[in-house]
Amino acid sequence: MAEKLNNYENTNRLFDKAADVIELDADIRKILKTPFREVKVELPVRMDDGHIEVFLGYRVQHNGARGPMKGGLRFHPEVDFDEVRSLASLMTWKTALVNVPFGGAKGGITCDPWQMSQRELEVLTRRFTSRMGLAWGLHRDIPAPDVNTNAQVMAWIMDQYSQRYGYTPGIVTGKPLGLGGSPGREAATGKGVSIATREAARDFDIDLKGARVAIQGFGNVGSYTGKFLHEMGAQIVAVSDASGGLFAGDGLPVTELFDHTYEHRTIEGFGQGEALSNEELITLDCDILIPAALGGVITQENANDVRAKMVVEAANSPITTIGDAILNDRGVIVVPDIFANAGGVTVSYFEWVQNIQAMTWEEDDVNQQLERIMVKAYRDVTDVMKQQSVPMRTAAFTIAIQRVADTEKMRGGF
């Protein structure tokens, strides 16, 4: 069976599988699968060499039944409506699963930020904010960092939005601390992935101390995940990014590699470890595989070659639906993205709350609350796994879908 589904169709197939388990009625299915609003904007930017380049920006607001819509903003050449629709839908289920009062949204700009200057990126970000601002709001839709965006990009968004609507730090999360960001937010997604990995490893009899871990994608999420798992005693035997990969059978020097990556934004030039490709990393002999880059890296073509006992989805949709079915049939444990990488949106919620209250929490308080929420969500998921005899992904989706469906019914209006 060939895989011909686009990103959004993949996500909806996962939705339908879980909706069947809870026997969700057809009318509510239509409501929950249909995005609330989709916006596409033209973004002309005068480049440094003087010519005008026109970029396209997208924002999909999937569902706001449980609260303001929330989701990241990515800068990447492959951004399109299908990808953003899929990611917005996943955000709806992610926020519902960890039970924070948000809905789901996602946005992006089709561009290659690695080929753009800092000035060009700032102009592009501010233009996007100006043209998208009417659809955003403190209680409507709140962007955050995602692939190739960071605290600086969020600072530009906050400043541009505030120039028109008044000082509004809560319009974005993932900001610098000096502009209302939350302690612990930069590391939050990686910390959440490490908590998810720890909990699942214990339940599925993988001793995390000495466990061989491979991380595909050593950006913000992957690097912090590696750092925290290393502190828990795991051996990080391989990492990769767009420049290639590194392998060391007895474990890479994670602290030094983290510092190198933080400074240079790439593992390239680190000078230790054997070279390997991203494709080789996916099929490496290891205990735990963590895809932490882009979607669709484990597919029908390579799922049978995955040798890890457990795959933890730090990225969004790194496994296609057929790839997922193959892993399940082979008995590979898959910790799904809507749980595993929910630490980012959880601490984004904390940041939003702090901004509304005009106060700042201590980082220890942030981390304690993140731990509590992630562990509670994991226990909810594993309880449903046992009750329904379904994979972890289906269990996670059933919990999230039921919560959003119940809220839609309570609100009515249809």
KOLSEBA-219593 format. One line per 3 residues: number of its first residue (from 1); their letters; for each residue x, y, z of C-alpha. Coordinates in Angstrom, 1 decimal. Layout:
BEGIN
NUM	a	X Y Z | ...
END
This chain:
BEGIN
1	mae	0.0 0.0 0.0 | 1.6 3.2 -1.1 | 1.5 6.3 1.1
4	kln	-0.2 9.2 -0.8 | -1.7 11.1 2.1 | -0.7 14.7 2.8
7	nye	0.0 15.9 6.3 | -3.5 16.9 7.1 | -5.0 13.7 5.8
10	ntn	-2.5 11.8 7.9 | -3.7 13.7 11.0 | -7.3 13.2 10.2
13	rlf	-6.7 9.4 9.8 | -5.3 9.3 13.3 | -8.4 11.4 14.5
16	dka	-10.8 9.0 12.9 | -9.1 5.9 14.4 | -9.5 7.4 17.9
19	adv	-13.0 8.7 17.2 | -14.1 5.2 16.2 | -13.0 3.9 19.6
22	iel	-15.2 6.4 21.5 | -18.0 6.1 18.9 | -18.0 9.9 18.2
25	dad	-21.1 10.9 16.3 | -20.8 12.1 12.7 | -21.9 15.7 13.3
28	irk	-19.3 16.3 16.0 | -16.7 14.7 13.8 | -17.3 17.2 11.1
31	ilk	-17.1 20.1 13.5 | -13.8 18.9 15.1 | -12.1 18.1 11.8
34	tpf	-12.9 21.4 10.1 | -10.6 24.4 10.9 | -12.4 27.5 12.4
37	rev	-10.4 30.0 10.3 | -7.6 29.9 7.7 | -5.6 33.0 6.7
40	kve	-3.1 33.4 3.9 | -1.2 36.7 3.5 | 1.2 38.2 1.0
43	lpv	4.5 39.5 2.5 | 6.6 41.7 0.2 | 10.1 42.4 1.6
46	rmd	12.8 44.5 0.1 | 15.9 42.3 0.4 | 19.4 43.5 1.2
49	dgh	20.4 43.5 -2.5 | 17.5 45.9 -3.3 | 15.0 43.6 -5.0
52	iev	11.6 42.8 -3.7 | 10.8 39.2 -2.7 | 7.2 38.2 -2.0
55	flg	6.7 35.5 0.7 | 3.5 33.8 1.7 | 2.4 33.5 5.3
58	yrv	-0.2 31.2 6.8 | -2.2 30.9 10.0 | -4.8 28.2 10.6
61	qhn	-7.0 28.5 13.7 | -8.3 25.0 14.2 | -10.5 25.0 17.3
64	gar	-11.1 27.5 20.1 | -13.8 25.7 22.1 | -11.6 25.2 25.2
67	gpm	-9.9 28.6 25.1 | -7.7 30.9 23.0 | -6.1 29.2 20.1
70	kgg	-2.4 28.4 20.6 | 0.4 27.3 18.3 | 3.8 28.0 17.0
73	lrf	5.1 29.9 14.0 | 7.6 28.2 11.7 | 9.9 29.6 9.0
76	hpe	10.7 26.9 6.5 | 10.7 26.4 2.7 | 8.2 23.6 2.8
79	vdf	5.5 25.5 4.8 | 2.0 25.2 3.1 | -1.6 25.0 4.1
82	dev	-1.7 21.2 4.3 | 1.2 21.2 6.8 | -0.2 24.1 8.8
85	rsl	-3.7 22.6 9.0 | -2.2 19.3 10.2 | -0.1 21.1 12.9
88	asl	-3.0 23.3 14.0 | -5.2 20.2 14.5 | -2.5 18.5 16.5
91	mtw	-2.3 21.5 18.7 | -6.0 21.2 19.5 | -5.5 17.7 20.7
94	kta	-2.2 18.4 22.5 | -3.6 21.2 24.6 | -6.7 19.1 25.4
97	lvn	-4.6 16.1 26.4 | -2.5 18.0 28.9 | -5.7 19.9 29.9
100	vpf	-4.5 23.5 29.6 | -7.3 26.0 28.6 | -6.2 26.5 25.0
103	gga	-7.4 25.5 21.6 | -5.2 24.8 18.6 | -3.6 26.9 15.9
106	kgg	-0.4 27.0 13.8 | 1.3 29.4 11.4 | 4.2 29.6 9.1
109	itc	6.0 31.5 6.4 | 7.4 29.8 3.3 | 11.0 31.0 3.4
112	dpw	14.5 29.8 4.0 | 15.7 31.7 7.0 | 19.2 30.3 6.7
115	qms	19.6 32.3 3.5 | 18.3 35.6 5.0 | 19.9 38.3 7.0
118	qre	18.8 39.3 10.4 | 17.3 42.5 9.0 | 15.4 40.6 6.3
121	lev	14.0 38.3 8.9 | 12.9 41.2 11.1 | 11.2 42.9 8.3
124	ltr	9.4 39.7 7.3 | 8.3 39.0 10.8 | 7.0 42.5 11.4
127	rft	5.1 42.5 8.0 | 3.5 39.1 8.9 | 2.5 40.5 12.3
130	srm	0.9 43.6 10.8 | -1.1 41.6 8.3 | -2.1 38.9 10.7
133	gla	-2.7 41.0 13.8 | -6.5 41.2 13.3 | -6.7 37.5 13.7
136	wgl	-4.6 37.3 16.8 | -5.3 38.5 20.4 | -4.6 37.8 24.0
139	hrd	-7.9 35.9 24.3 | -8.1 34.8 20.6 | -4.9 33.4 19.2
142	ipa	-1.4 33.4 20.7 | 1.7 32.4 18.5 | 4.9 30.8 19.9
145	pdv	8.3 29.7 18.5 | 8.5 26.6 16.3 | 10.9 25.4 13.6
148	ntn	13.5 28.1 12.8 | 11.9 30.7 15.1 | 13.1 31.8 18.5
151	aqv	12.8 34.3 21.3 | 14.1 37.1 19.1 | 11.3 36.5 16.5
154	maw	8.7 36.5 19.3 | 10.2 39.8 20.6 | 9.7 41.4 17.1
157	imd	6.1 40.1 17.0 | 5.3 41.4 20.5 | 6.8 44.8 19.7
160	qys	5.0 45.2 16.3 | 1.6 44.1 17.8 | 2.0 46.4 20.8
163	qry	2.7 49.4 18.5 | -0.8 49.0 17.2 | -2.8 47.6 20.1
166	gyt	-0.9 48.8 23.1 | 1.6 46.9 25.3 | 0.5 43.3 25.1
169	pgi	3.3 40.9 26.2 | 0.9 38.0 26.3 | 0.2 38.1 22.6
172	vtg	3.1 35.7 22.1 | 4.9 33.2 24.3 | 8.5 32.1 24.2
175	kpl	9.7 35.7 24.5 | 13.0 36.8 26.1 | 12.8 37.1 29.9
178	glg	13.2 40.8 29.7 | 10.1 41.1 27.7 | 7.8 39.0 29.8
181	gsp	9.1 35.5 29.0 | 8.9 32.7 31.5 | 11.8 31.1 33.2
184	gre	12.2 27.6 31.9 | 10.3 28.2 28.6 | 13.4 27.8 26.3
187	aat	14.1 24.3 27.7 | 10.4 23.3 28.3 | 9.7 21.2 25.2
190	gkg	13.0 19.2 25.7 | 12.3 18.9 29.4 | 8.8 17.6 28.6
193	vsi	10.2 15.0 26.1 | 12.7 13.8 28.7 | 9.9 13.4 31.3
196	atr	7.8 11.5 28.7 | 10.8 9.3 27.9 | 11.5 8.6 31.6
199	eaa	7.9 7.7 32.4 | 7.5 5.4 29.4 | 10.9 3.7 29.8
202	rdf	10.1 2.8 33.3 | 6.7 1.3 32.3 | 8.1 -0.6 29.4
205	did	11.1 -2.0 31.2 | 13.9 0.0 29.6 | 16.5 1.0 32.2
208	lkg	17.2 4.7 31.3 | 20.5 4.5 33.1 | 22.9 3.4 30.3
211	arv	20.1 3.3 27.7 | 21.4 4.0 24.2 | 19.6 7.0 22.8
214	aiq	19.7 8.5 19.2 | 18.3 11.9 18.6 | 17.4 13.0 15.0
217	gfg	17.4 16.8 15.1 | 19.6 18.5 17.6 | 18.1 22.0 17.6
220	nvg	16.4 23.5 20.6 | 14.1 20.6 21.4 | 16.6 17.8 20.6
223	syt	19.6 19.4 22.4 | 17.7 20.1 25.6 | 16.2 16.6 25.4
226	gkf	19.7 15.1 25.1 | 21.0 17.3 28.0 | 18.2 16.2 30.4
229	lhe	18.4 12.5 29.4 | 22.1 12.6 29.8 | 21.6 13.9 33.3
232	mga	19.2 11.0 34.0 | 22.0 8.6 33.0 | 21.2 7.8 29.4
235	qiv	24.0 7.4 26.8 | 23.4 9.7 23.8 | 25.1 7.7 21.1
238	avs	24.0 9.6 18.1 | 22.7 13.1 17.1 | 22.0 14.8 13.8
241	das	20.8 18.0 12.3 | 20.6 19.4 8.7 | 24.4 19.3 8.4
244	ggl	24.6 15.5 9.1 | 25.1 13.3 12.1 | 27.6 12.2 14.8
247	fag	27.9 8.7 16.4 | 29.9 7.4 19.3 | 29.2 3.9 20.6
250	dgl	30.1 4.7 24.2 | 28.2 8.0 24.2 | 28.9 11.5 22.9
253	pvt	30.2 14.2 25.3 | 26.7 15.8 25.6 | 27.6 18.8 27.8
256	elf	30.3 20.0 25.3 | 28.1 19.2 22.3 | 25.2 21.1 23.8
259	dht	27.4 24.2 24.4 | 28.8 23.9 20.9 | 25.3 23.7 19.4
262	yeh	24.0 26.6 21.5 | 26.8 28.8 20.3 | 26.9 27.8 16.6
265	rti	23.3 26.7 16.1 | 24.6 23.4 14.5 | 26.6 20.3 15.4
268	egf	28.8 20.9 12.4 | 32.4 21.5 13.4 | 32.2 19.8 16.7
271	gqg	35.1 17.5 15.9 | 34.1 14.4 17.9 | 32.3 11.3 16.9
274	eal	32.0 9.4 13.7 | 29.9 10.8 10.8 | 26.6 9.3 9.9
277	sne	23.6 10.5 7.9 | 20.1 11.4 9.2 | 18.8 8.3 7.4
280	eli	21.4 6.0 9.1 | 20.5 7.5 12.5 | 16.8 6.5 12.1
283	tld	17.8 2.8 11.7 | 20.6 2.8 14.2 | 20.8 0.0 16.8
286	cdi	19.7 1.7 20.0 | 17.2 1.5 22.8 | 15.4 4.8 22.3
289	lip	15.0 6.8 19.1 | 13.9 10.4 19.3 | 12.9 12.1 16.1
292	aal	13.1 15.8 17.0 | 13.3 17.6 13.6 | 10.6 17.6 10.9
295	ggv	7.6 15.4 10.1 | 7.5 12.3 8.0 | 10.9 10.8 8.7
298	itq	9.7 7.3 9.6 | 7.6 5.9 6.7 | 6.5 2.8 5.0
301	ena	10.0 2.6 3.4 | 12.1 2.5 6.6 | 9.8 1.6 9.5
304	ndv	10.7 -2.1 9.3 | 14.4 -1.1 9.6 | 13.9 0.9 12.9
307	rak	15.8 -1.1 15.5 | 14.9 1.0 18.6 | 12.7 -0.6 21.3
310	mvv	10.9 2.8 21.7 | 10.4 5.8 19.6 | 9.6 9.1 21.3
313	eaa	8.1 11.8 19.0 | 9.7 15.1 20.0 | 8.9 16.5 16.5
316	nsp	5.3 16.9 15.2 | 4.2 13.9 13.0 | 7.6 12.4 12.5
319	itt	5.9 9.0 11.8 | 3.5 8.6 8.9 | 0.3 6.6 9.5
322	igd	1.5 3.5 7.7 | 4.9 3.8 9.4 | 3.1 3.9 12.7
325	ail	1.1 0.8 11.9 | 4.3 -1.1 11.0 | 6.0 -0.1 14.2
328	ndr	2.9 -1.1 16.2 | 2.8 -4.5 14.5 | 6.5 -5.0 15.3
331	gvi	5.9 -4.2 19.0 | 7.9 -1.0 19.0 | 6.6 1.4 21.6
334	vvp	5.7 4.8 20.2 | 5.2 7.8 22.6 | 3.1 10.1 20.5
337	dif	3.8 13.7 19.7 | 0.7 15.2 21.2 | 1.9 14.0 24.6
340	ana	5.7 13.8 24.2 | 6.3 17.4 23.0 | 3.5 19.0 25.0
343	ggv	6.0 20.6 27.5 | 6.4 23.6 25.3 | 2.7 24.6 25.2
346	tvs	2.4 23.8 28.9 | 5.0 26.3 29.8 | 3.6 28.7 27.2
349	yfe	0.4 28.5 29.2 | 2.4 29.4 32.3 | 4.0 32.3 30.5
352	wvq	0.6 33.6 29.3 | -0.8 33.4 32.9 | 2.2 35.3 34.2
355	niq	1.7 38.0 31.6 | -2.0 38.4 32.4 | -1.1 38.6 36.1
358	amt	1.9 40.9 35.5 | 4.1 38.7 37.6 | 7.0 36.2 37.2
361	wee	7.2 32.7 38.7 | 10.4 31.1 39.9 | 11.9 28.6 37.5
364	ddv	11.6 25.8 40.1 | 7.9 26.5 40.3 | 7.6 26.3 36.5
367	nqq	9.4 23.0 36.4 | 7.4 21.5 39.3 | 4.1 22.4 37.6
370	ler	5.4 21.1 34.2 | 6.4 17.8 35.9 | 2.9 17.5 37.5
373	imv	1.0 18.1 34.3 | 3.1 15.8 32.1 | 3.0 12.9 34.6
376	kay	-0.8 13.3 35.1 | -1.3 13.3 31.3 | 0.9 10.2 30.9
379	rdv	-1.1 8.3 33.6 | -4.3 9.3 31.9 | -3.0 7.9 28.6
382	tdv	-1.7 4.7 30.0 | -5.0 4.1 31.9 | -6.9 4.3 28.6
385	mkq	-4.3 2.1 26.9 | -5.1 -0.6 29.3 | -8.9 -0.1 29.4
388	qsv	-9.3 0.0 25.6 | -6.3 -2.2 24.6 | -5.1 0.4 22.1
391	pmr	-1.7 1.9 21.2 | -0.6 4.9 23.2 | -1.3 7.3 20.3
394	taa	-4.9 6.2 20.0 | -5.4 6.4 23.7 | -4.0 10.0 23.7
397	fti	-6.2 11.0 20.9 | -9.4 9.6 22.5 | -8.8 11.5 25.7
400	aiq	-8.2 14.8 23.8 | -11.1 14.3 21.3 | -13.6 13.5 24.1
403	rva	-12.6 16.6 26.0 | -13.0 18.9 23.0 | -16.2 17.2 21.9
406	dte	-17.7 17.6 25.4 | -16.8 21.3 25.4 | -18.3 21.9 21.9
409	kmr	-21.6 20.2 23.1 | -21.7 22.3 26.2 | -21.2 25.5 24.3
412	ggf	-23.8 24.6 21.6 | -24.6 27.1 18.9 | -25.1 24.6 16.2
END
